[in-house]
Amino acid sequence: MGKILVTGGAKGIGAAVVSSLVAAGHDVVFTYRSSREEADKVIAGALALHPQRSVSARSLDLSDAAAVNAFAESLEAEGGYLGFVHVAGQTYDTLAAVMDAEKAQAVMQVNLFAATRIVNALVRDMSRARKGRIVFMGSVTALQANVGNAAYAASKGALLAYARTLAIESARRGVTVNYVAPGFVKTDMMAGYAAYHETMQKQIPAGRFATPEDVAGMVTFLISDQAAYVTGAVLPVDGGLTAQIGVHR
């Protein structure tokens, strides 16, 4: 397969995805917003284990629509990408009744609009090659409501609707599009909920949070040739969280 682009690949789930894809034999380009040092660590770690692969990073602020557009134009000129994994995301926690439209719009820009612009830049090459893989990092909050997650869940729900539509429009051209929905994952994003970790873990049937590697494994499968007939799928990686009724004895 040609190069794979991963957004938000410097840490957390994104870093695990980059490492997993490189280990599976792919060349990867990933974006990061500001953590150049973390990006360099990901590159060094991947190349230390797989020196024959190509791994590089590019700075990109997905909240800047003009910067995303310029980046997308550079991708169109460069060509050669047959895989895209949109991991980068932005959160905004508040009650639905007091949600600030401007802050919600910023979340939508990073989680949805940036992804759609990048898809526009890459999908033509994938269609011409009749081989492409697109994976969107969603969230279980798009599947089941959670107090305080209105803006974030709305962005991930919109991303899900977009992914399904893109999947059926692209299937005959050999391009698969899938949506991975992690539950609670051990990343920096969970740091603000440290006081609630024990209570949250008790509600997960598996009894633990996911690791970034748990999620990366699913992404790597969806990028593989073995997943050629999997498209339009919504795949929770949540330890059984969305399978259960939320009322406990």
N, C-alpha and C positions, 0 to 999 in steps of 0.2 A: 504494500500500500504506500501511497505517497505520504507527504508530510501531514502531520496532525497538529492542529492549532488548539491550544487549551488556554482559556482565559482564567485569570486568577490562580496561576500555577506556582506561586512563590511559597505558599504555606497552606496548612490545613488539608482539606480534601483535595484542593488543586495540586499541591505538591505530591500527594500520594498518587494522584492520577498520572502526573508526569512520570514519576518513577516507575509505576506499573506498566505504562505504555512503552517506555524505553526498554524495560525488562522483557516485554513481549515482542521486541524487535522492530519498534517503530521509531522514526525520526520525529522529534517534537519541537515545536516552537511554542512558547507560552508567554503570556502577558503578566505584568505585575503593575501595581499602581505606584508604590513608593519604596517598597522593601527590596532594594537592589542587593543588599547583603544576603538576604534570605534567598533571593533568586540565584545568586552565585553559588550558594550552598547546595541548592537543588541540582544545579548543573554539574557541580563537582562530584556530588554523590552519585548521580546517574552515570556519568562518564567513567568514574572510578570502577564501576562494576561492568560497564558496557562501553569500552573505549571506541568500538567500531561504529557507534551510533552518533547521530548529529542532534545536539540539544542546545537550544539558544533561547534567550529571553529578550522581550521588548517592553519598554515602559509604555503604559497606556492608562489614562484615566477614563474609565467607561462612563463616568458621570458627565463628561464633556462631550456633547453631541458632535461638535465640530471636529474634535480630536478623533472620535470614533469614525467619522466619515472619512477623514484623511487616512486613517489606518486601513480602513476597508478598501480605499482606492489603491493603496500600496499592495494589498493582498491581491487585488484583481490584476495588477501589473506583474506581480511576481508569479502567480499561478503555482500549480503543482500540489495543492492541498486536496486530499481526499478524505479528511476527517476533521471534525470540529466538535470540541467539548466545551460548553459554556458553563463554567463552574463559578466564576466571580459573582458575588451577590452583595446586596446592601440591605440592611435591616432598618426598621423604624417601628418601635413599639409604642403604641398608645391605644386607648379605647376608640372604637369605631365612631362614637358620637362626637368626639373632639379631634378627630383626625385632621391634620393640617394638609391642605391640598398641595401646597408647594413641596413639602417634605415627601408626600406620597408620590408626587411626580418624579422626584429625584430617585426614589426607589424603583419606579417603573422604568426610568431611563437605563439604569444599570442592569436590572433583572430581565427586562423584556426588550426595549427598543435597541439597545446596543447589540443584543444577540441577533435580532432580525436584520440589522444592517450588515453584520458580518456574514450572516447566511446569504444575503443577496450577493455578496462579493465572492462567495466560494461555491455556491451550488451549481453554477453553470459548468465549471470544470468537472464537478462530480457527475453531472448529468451527461456531459459529453463522454466521459470515461465509462459511464454506466456502472459506476462503483463509488459509493460514498457512504460515509457514516456520520450522522449528527446525533449528539447526545446532549440533552439539556438537564442541568442539575436543578431539580425542582425542590419540593418540600412536602412533607405530609400535611402541612398546614393548608395546602391547596385541596386536600381531600377531606379533612375534618377540621372543624373550627376550633380555635384556641383563643382564649381571652387575651386581648392586647395585640393581636397579630393581623389586624384588618388590612393595613397597607401592604405588608409583606405577603400575606396570603393572597391578596388580590393580584399582586404582580406575578406570583407563582401560578395562580389559577389562570391568568391570562396567558402565561407562557405555556401552560399545558394545552389550552385550546389552540394556540398557534402551532404547537408541536404536532398535535393530531392532524390538523389541517394540512400542514406541510408534509406529513407522512403519506397521506393518501394522494396528494398531488405529485409526490416524487417517487412513489413505489415502482411505477412502470419504467423508470429510468435507472433502476438499480440503486437508488439512494434510500437508506433507512434512516428513520428519525424516531428516537425514543426518549422517554422522560423518566429519569431516576428520581425517586422521592425519598430522601433520607429522613429518618426520625431525628432523635437527639444524638449528636456526634461530638466526640471529645475534640473540640477545636477552640480557638480563641473566642469564637462567637458565643460560646457557652459560659465564658468567664463571668459575665454579669449575673448569671443565675446560680453561682456557687453555693449560696445559702440553701438552695432548693434541690441540689443534686440528689441527695439521699431520697427525698420524697419522690422525685421524678423517676429515679431508677426503679423504685418499688412498683410503679405503674407500668413498667415495660415487661411483657411476658418473659423476655430473655434475661431480665434481671441486670442489664448493664447498658451503658451507652454504646453506640457503634464507634469503631475506630475509623479514621480516614481510610485505612486500607480495606476495611469491609466495603466501603462505598466504591473505592477505586477498582476493586475486583469486578464489580458489576459493570462499570464503565468499560473496562478492558475487554470483557466478554462482548459487549455490544459493538465494540469497534472491530472485533475479529471476524474472520470469514465464516465462522460457525454460526454467527448471528445474522446471516444474510436474509433469513426469512422472518426476522423479528422486527416489526416496524409498527409505529403507532401505539406502542406498549407503555403502560404506566407501571413502574416497577418499584414498589416500596422497599427500602432497606432500613427496616425500623424495629427489628426484633419482635415483630408481632403486634406492635402498638396499634396499628389501624385495623387489625383483625378482631379486636375485642370491643365489647360494649364498655363505655367509659364509667359505668357505675359499679363501685366495688363494695363488697360486704366488709 
